[in-house]
Amino acid sequence: MPTVFGTAIKRREDPRLITGRATYTDDIRLPGLVHAAILRSPHAHARIRSIDVEKARRAPGVVAAYTGRDLQGRIGTVPTAWLLPDSDLKTPPHPVLAVDRVRYVGDGVALVVADSPARARDALELIGVEYEPLPVVVNQEEAMQPGKPQLHGEAPKNVAFHWKAGNGASEAFQQAEVVVRHRFVNNRLIPNAMEPRSAVARYNPSSGEMTLWMTSQNPHIHRYLLSGILGIPEHKLRVVAPEVGGGFGSKIACYPDEALVAFAARELGVPVKWTEDRRESFIATTHGRDHIQDVELAGRKDGTITGLRATVHASMGAYVSTAAPGVPTILFGLMLQGAYRIPQIEVDVYGVFTNTTPTDAYRGAGRPEATFIVERLVDLFARQIGMDPAEVRRRNFIPANAFPYDTPTGLTYDSGDYATALDKLLEALDYPALRRRQEELRRQGRYLGVGFSTYVEICGLGPSQVAGAVGFQGGLWDSATLRVLPTGKVLVYTGTSPHGQGEETTFAQIVAEALGIPVEDVEVRHGDTGEVYMGWGTYGSRTTPVGGSAVARAAERVVEKARVFAAHMLEVAQDDLTFEEGRFQVKGAPGRSVSFQDVALQAHLAWNLPEGVEPSLEASAFYDPPNFCYPFGAHACVVEVDRDTGEVRLERYVAVDDCGRIINPLIVEGQVHGGVVQGIGQALWEGAVYDENGQLLTGSLMDYALPKARFFPEIETHHTETPAPHNPLGVKGVGETGTIASTPAVVNAVVDALAPFGVKHLETPLTPEKVWKAMQDGRR
Ligand code: MCN
């Protein structure tokens, strides 16, 4: 049997996806189905004087219409799942429909249910809402100034929380030979999964059971939270995530909308569907990033970094979304170490309410914001001391023999070899030749730039104890059950909920390898609380390190039980058996063996069971990792900036990533490609823009520039393999590495290209206009 772990087999998910045969939530058709539409506030901040839904109720095809007042006392508010200890976090109530005040453009105001989606939307126009507009604040720093509009009575100065970490950096700055200070604006991004959010709810009044199909990255968390909002006992609520067309973090949160759909289905006794349109998705699905970062780095002239300090204002938007408090704190502040031995670090984060769409996780969630700071500061430092940026990185790397490495922010990096990744990158780039070419081109008036990003990230979330200690209101272990059928085929149930990442393929590879059976004989099931007992979902690149480890453990247990049957069948002691390539073999007796399939059949036919052993071959495992995983790597981008137009042309992108042992190189490459493209999106094109009235100016795909395939050269991927020392597979996550690494690599490259103009920094996205202006200003 060829090994399947480490093999680039094609994703089994893809045929159904690329032939249009997958079933997404919006594809679900049920008898008697009616359709919901949500009226959303056009104001960023306003008092609601009155809402009149009577005309809408009488409109053709309308079944029902509800306002926030209609729902009061009948449905709960939207909860937050990450409470930050020692931070004084304020979590003002977030009603499912606004009652007397709206706080962002997109805040839900009324729900209409009708016999078709079009009629439901038409009826929204018949709802009369009298708004009294209030002053608006969209910038988080301004929101903390005296006299600015207050979003929530419970949060003076609009501060949702103030959080600190690190070991103090005053000494490093007092003794520094060189200090680099800067302000970075990590711009707000809009996730734009290919499939917008959607929900279908069906209630059975006779049993009191509710089934809710929804676009979820974590159905069990949604079941738990929604059961609270709806007052439906958890065992009567089944949450199913059918095919989910991407999430990128935006389908983790518990939103008001899905709760409303379930509420309406229960009220009306008919199934109800709601699907966001793209415009709605822009304003009503959480956004990402949005930091104002005041940062400084202390160092010596010889290139040693001695300290890093950051004060950050992170926008929470109008309410605290489900996982939002953890993003600019744990996933950001604790990672300001980067890949370097920085002895002193200090970070202060203010989470601030503004009249904007709530923010939450977006691919990388906190880690891109941290990596951007570290990698830009390293480049600014290199420039200031006149040293090559690759050399400054190398000098400060945590050395390979220093792992496990305790950081000043309280984490323990598990394993790493950062210098080897950089070496591989420099070789792939042919770095000296690249610098020579840059010089040559500059002489011809052409501006080539090369930018690095040597990153480390925290993922594989995560040890439940640590998560609990930092305020996450849940566990972060995961579960797997393996059911072996009489013919030796295997069903795998995982508590994770992949939505594009490909674990139906890679988890099958883990099992096929462990049991020595064909990979086609393994089927992976996920995303249904009715099928899978419990799990915590897919995000934070945890699915493989945590969920995959649970699968590996369960497979080991299946083999243990199979060994009992095999020993009985072969009439030898268990210790006399080896298990290789799917066969139990009597040691030293080549002719005497049984296959895994023989054992599976025996376990079920059960006419000759070992004494005291129950029939069947099934095992479960619950895996709680002892540590996070810390994938790392070295990325480089080569750009050429057009002197006349300011346009940035991507010439090369080279990624060296280390995600421990690789299960499927093809899938890993795909994840790196997608991640890199998303990170470059932020660097060059993407950015949410609000005007001073809180209107989202980039509220459609005409205004919000997503990356397009034709903008990219072939992304070159390479790997080093430093196994995670603490999980049974030696794997680290890879789902976010590309996004985390790539944004600063591109910005560093553009700034490097513009060095002759004296340009030291440009805020993302680096639009041609900004780049062109920087060249004009530099020349002056
Ligand atoms: N893998 C592997 N070997 C490794 C590590 C991973 O073969 N050493 C494989 C995995 O088995 C899986 C894939 O790579 O098939 C990604 O796995 P993992 O790193 O565990 O990440 P998750 O599955 O937990 O995915 C989450 C991550 C996040 S946080 C975001 S956001 C994101 C992403 O993945 N959103 C995505 N990738 C996405 N890809 C798609 N298509 N759609 C999204 O919404």
Residues whose N, C-alpha, C, O or C-beta is under 5 A from the ligand:
A	BS01	MCN	G246 G247 F248 G249 R363 G364 H499 G500 Q501 G502 E503 T506 T538 Y539 G540 S541 R542 T543 T544 P545 C659 G660 R661 I662 I663 N664 I667 V668 Q671 V731 K732 G733 V734 G735 E736
